[in-house]
Amino acid sequence: MNRKSFLQTLALFSTFGNMMKLNALNKMAASFEDSILMPVLFLGHGSPMNAIEENEFVAGFRAIGKEIPKPNAILCISAHWETKGTFVTAMENPRTIHDFGGFPKALFDVQYPAKGSLELAKETKQLIHKVEVELDDKWGLDHGAWSVIKHLYPEADVPVVQLSIDYTKDAQYHYELGKELSALRRKGVLIIGSGNMVHNLGMIAWDKMNVDDYGFDWALEARAKMKQFIMSHHHKEMIQYQKQGSAFQLAVPTPEHYMPLIYTLAMQGEYEIIRIFNDKSVAGSLTMTSLRIG
């Protein structure tokens, strides 16, 4: 091959390579174009051990994963990422965070190697006008995310990003932020809130851990009222949870596990139905109640 032919061939490979890169970028962008309206999930994640145990709650997560369309990506709002300000993970390979202690080594050995999505992170940042969203390259996937998502998509073949919860803001603020996020549902994004509707670790009845659907009176009362408000689309009462009496106050002693529920309720359309699953109490002061919206 003479020098001229060599240079022409090299230029051809360079052009082909650039075209391949451009096609890949266009494919990524196209994946977040308008599509069918994805459902929204609130998952009661409970103990981290649900990541490796076989029980009815895990079966419930798996069933939901099979029911809904496979998403282009997942945006998860987990109770376990609280920040001052609002952040979204923006790394190619988010690490699996084992943010707990006192559990078996088998749980710490779990890795959930889902890819991240810089495209979704940027899309989320641009979509939200209520606050300046910062891109984060340090967090990863905490157990509020991976311990449940691994049952929906065990092959870790759906990119996942997390949105943090600003602990300085009230429920109304997070509800309004959720409204802005709902546009992602039209872009093939599955939005998951992961927390617990009733969550009072300080009052757990450790001796009742294996008693089926065991809840203290106040926990059962709070669960019933919350479900009534949710099914009747009374979001105002859920936002103003601190005004709903002593049962609610015991059910939500701190807001971090409750706020993911507020995000998901904010995304409910006027005529969208809600289906409740995994609706049981655990150890007196927790509920695994989960929701599918749409």
C-alpha distance (Angstrom), angle and dihedral (degrees) to the residues before:
residue distance angle dihedral
M1 . . .
N2 3.82 . .
R3 3.79 122.8 .
K4 3.81 94.1 -100.1
S5 3.80 93.4 52.0
F6 3.80 90.7 45.9
L7 3.81 92.0 53.6
Q8 3.81 91.6 47.1
T9 3.81 90.4 51.1
L10 3.78 91.6 47.7
A11 3.79 90.9 50.8
L12 3.81 89.9 49.8
F13 3.83 92.1 53.1
S14 3.81 90.1 47.0
T15 3.80 91.7 51.5
F16 3.81 91.1 46.2
G17 3.81 90.7 49.8
N18 3.79 92.2 50.9
M19 3.80 90.4 48.4
M20 3.81 90.1 52.0
K21 3.81 90.8 51.1
L22 3.80 91.3 47.7
N23 3.81 91.6 49.2
A24 3.80 90.2 50.7
L25 3.79 91.4 50.8
N26 3.80 91.6 47.2
K27 3.81 89.9 50.3
M28 3.82 90.7 52.8
A29 3.79 91.9 48.9
A30 3.80 92.1 46.1
S31 3.81 90.8 54.5
F32 3.80 88.8 67.7
E33 3.79 96.6 47.7
D34 3.80 118.5 114.9
S35 3.80 112.6 -65.6
I36 3.79 138.5 151.4
L37 3.79 116.9 -37.1
M38 3.80 107.2 -92.8
P39 3.81 119.0 -143.8
V40 3.81 121.5 -113.5
L41 3.80 123.2 -128.9
F42 3.77 134.5 -155.4
L43 3.80 108.7 -167.0
G44 3.78 123.3 -165.7
H45 3.79 97.2 -142.3
G46 3.81 100.3 -175.0
S47 3.80 119.0 173.1
P48 3.83 119.0 11.0
M49 3.81 85.3 -125.0
N50 3.80 87.7 77.4
A51 3.79 84.5 78.1
I52 3.80 91.8 70.8
E53 3.80 105.6 18.4
E54 3.78 128.1 89.6
N55 3.80 111.6 -129.4
E56 3.79 142.0 129.6
F57 3.81 92.8 -86.1
V58 3.78 92.6 55.8
A59 3.82 88.3 47.6
G60 3.80 88.2 53.3
F61 3.81 91.9 53.3
R62 3.80 91.5 48.8
A63 3.79 92.4 49.1
I64 3.80 91.5 53.1
G65 3.79 90.6 49.4
K66 3.81 89.3 56.7
E67 3.81 94.2 45.5
I68 3.78 100.8 54.5
P69 3.82 129.5 66.2
K70 3.79 113.4 -92.5
P71 3.80 106.6 -101.1
N72 3.80 129.8 -134.0
A73 3.81 87.8 -129.9
I74 3.79 142.9 -18.9
L75 3.79 129.1 -118.4
C76 3.81 109.8 -162.2
I77 3.79 127.0 -166.7
S78 3.80 104.4 -162.4
A79 3.79 128.4 -170.4
H80 3.79 88.1 -134.2
W81 3.80 100.2 66.5
E82 3.79 109.0 70.8
T83 3.79 119.5 165.1
K84 3.78 141.8 163.5
G85 3.77 99.3 -106.8
T86 3.79 126.6 7.2
F87 3.79 123.2 -70.9
V88 3.80 136.6 177.4
T89 3.79 124.0 -158.0
A90 3.79 112.6 -110.5
M91 3.78 110.7 179.1
E92 3.78 133.2 114.0
N93 3.81 96.3 -127.8
P94 3.83 113.4 25.4
R95 3.80 113.4 -156.4
T96 3.81 122.0 -121.2
I97 3.81 104.9 -112.0
H98 3.83 117.6 -149.9
D99 3.80 95.7 -159.8
F100 3.81 98.7 172.3
G101 3.77 140.9 69.3
G102 3.80 140.9 -143.5
F103 3.79 97.1 41.6
P104 3.83 130.3 120.9
K105 3.80 120.5 -79.1
A106 3.81 89.2 -114.8
L107 3.80 89.1 69.2
F108 3.80 92.8 50.4
D109 3.80 88.9 49.7
V110 3.81 92.3 61.1
Q111 3.80 114.8 110.1
Y112 3.79 123.8 -174.7
P113 3.81 104.7 -164.6
A114 3.81 99.5 -170.1
K115 3.77 115.0 151.8
G116 3.77 121.5 -114.9
S117 3.80 123.4 -129.8
L118 3.78 120.9 -132.0
E119 3.82 87.1 -177.9
L120 3.81 92.3 58.9
A121 3.81 91.5 43.0
K122 3.81 90.4 54.8
E123 3.81 91.7 43.2
T124 3.82 89.6 53.1
K125 3.79 92.1 47.9
Q126 3.81 91.9 50.8
L127 3.79 93.2 44.5
I128 3.81 96.9 55.8
H129 3.79 115.6 77.8
K130 3.79 99.1 164.6
V131 3.79 92.7 77.8
E132 3.80 139.5 4.3
V133 3.80 105.3 -97.1
E134 3.80 114.7 -149.1
L135 3.81 123.4 -146.9
D136 3.82 112.5 -123.6
D137 3.81 125.4 -156.1
K138 3.81 99.4 176.5
W139 3.82 110.8 57.7
G140 3.81 113.6 66.2
L141 3.82 126.7 175.5
D142 3.81 116.9 -28.6
H143 3.79 122.8 -158.9
G144 3.80 92.1 -95.0
A145 3.79 85.5 67.6
W146 3.81 109.0 31.9
S147 3.81 98.4 37.6
V148 3.82 90.4 65.5
I149 3.81 103.3 25.7
K150 3.82 90.0 57.0
H151 3.81 88.1 66.4
L152 3.81 93.6 49.3
Y153 3.81 93.7 46.6
P154 3.82 109.2 16.3
E155 3.82 92.4 173.5
A156 3.83 90.0 62.0
D157 3.81 86.9 -133.0
V158 3.82 97.6 138.8
P159 3.83 118.6 79.2
V160 3.82 113.8 -118.4
V161 3.79 131.6 -158.0
Q162 3.79 127.8 177.0
L163 3.79 130.1 -140.4
S164 3.80 115.9 -152.3
I165 3.81 126.5 -130.3
D166 3.81 114.8 -122.5
Y167 3.81 102.5 -134.6
T168 3.82 91.8 -161.3
K169 3.83 92.9 65.6
D170 3.80 132.0 79.7
A171 3.79 130.5 -125.0
Q172 3.81 94.1 -94.3
Y173 3.80 89.8 57.6
H174 3.80 92.5 50.8
Y175 3.81 91.3 46.2
E176 3.81 91.0 54.8
L177 3.80 90.5 47.0
G178 3.80 88.8 52.1
K179 3.81 89.4 54.4
E180 3.80 89.6 58.6
L181 3.80 92.3 48.0
S182 3.81 92.9 53.9
A183 3.83 90.9 83.4
L184 3.81 87.5 73.9
R185 3.79 88.8 69.8
R186 3.81 88.0 73.5
K187 3.80 90.2 55.5
G188 3.78 98.2 61.0
V189 3.80 94.0 -95.4
L190 3.79 119.9 142.5
I191 3.80 109.2 -146.4
I192 3.80 115.1 -154.4
G193 3.78 127.2 -172.4
S194 3.81 109.8 -161.1
G195 3.79 120.3 -165.8
N196 3.80 137.3 85.2
M197 3.78 128.0 -81.4
V198 3.81 91.8 -144.8
H199 3.80 111.9 29.1
N200 3.79 123.1 162.1
L201 3.80 109.4 148.2
G202 3.79 92.0 175.8
M203 3.80 91.8 66.5
I204 3.81 101.3 42.6
A205 3.81 114.3 143.3
W206 3.80 97.9 -137.9
D207 3.79 91.3 -174.4
K208 3.83 89.8 59.0
M209 3.80 97.6 51.0
N210 3.80 92.2 114.3
V211 3.81 97.3 41.5
D212 3.80 109.3 109.5
D213 3.82 115.4 -114.1
Y214 3.79 94.5 -12.9
G215 3.79 114.9 169.7
F216 3.78 135.2 162.1
D217 3.80 114.6 -114.4
W218 3.80 92.5 -104.2
A219 3.81 91.7 49.2
L220 3.80 92.2 50.7
E221 3.81 90.1 47.3
A222 3.80 92.5 50.1
R223 3.80 92.1 46.2
A224 3.80 92.0 50.8
K225 3.81 93.8 48.1
M226 3.80 93.0 45.8
K227 3.80 91.2 51.4
Q228 3.80 90.5 48.4
F229 3.80 91.6 51.9
I230 3.80 92.1 45.0
M231 3.79 96.4 48.8
S232 3.81 92.3 46.8
H233 3.82 92.2 48.2
H234 3.82 92.2 -117.0
H235 3.76 95.3 152.5
K236 3.79 94.3 157.2
E237 3.80 91.1 67.1
M238 3.79 90.9 49.0
I239 3.80 90.9 50.4
Q240 3.79 90.2 49.2
Y241 3.79 92.2 48.8
Q242 3.81 92.9 143.4
K243 3.82 89.2 65.8
Q244 3.80 95.7 53.5
G245 3.79 98.9 88.0
S246 3.78 140.2 -97.6
A247 3.82 96.1 -52.6
F248 3.81 90.3 60.0
Q249 3.79 91.4 45.7
L250 3.80 90.8 55.1
A251 3.80 91.4 43.5
V252 3.81 93.1 52.2
P253 3.83 106.9 31.7
T254 3.82 88.8 153.4
P255 3.81 123.6 20.4
E256 3.82 105.3 -134.8
H257 3.83 97.2 92.7
Y258 3.80 91.9 42.0
M259 3.82 99.1 50.1
P260 3.83 95.6 70.5
L261 3.81 86.2 61.0
I262 3.81 90.1 53.2
Y263 3.81 90.3 52.6
T264 3.78 92.7 52.8
L265 3.80 94.9 46.0
A266 3.80 89.2 52.9
M267 3.81 89.1 62.5
Q268 3.79 96.1 55.4
G269 3.79 112.7 117.7
E270 3.79 119.3 -134.5
Y271 3.80 94.3 -102.1
E272 3.77 100.3 29.0
I273 3.76 117.5 122.2
I274 3.78 124.8 -135.7
R275 3.78 124.5 -141.5
I276 3.80 119.2 -160.0
F277 3.81 121.0 -149.8
N278 3.83 138.0 164.8
D279 3.80 85.3 33.8
K280 3.80 101.7 169.5
S281 3.79 138.5 118.3
V282 3.80 120.8 -122.9
A283 3.81 127.9 -156.4
G284 3.78 94.0 -14.6
S285 3.79 100.6 -75.3
L286 3.83 107.2 50.4
T287 3.79 134.2 68.7
M288 3.78 128.2 -159.0
T289 3.81 91.8 -159.5
S290 3.79 110.0 150.9
L291 3.80 133.7 -174.8
R292 3.76 139.2 -149.3
I293 3.80 114.0 -160.8
G294 3.79 115.1 -164.3
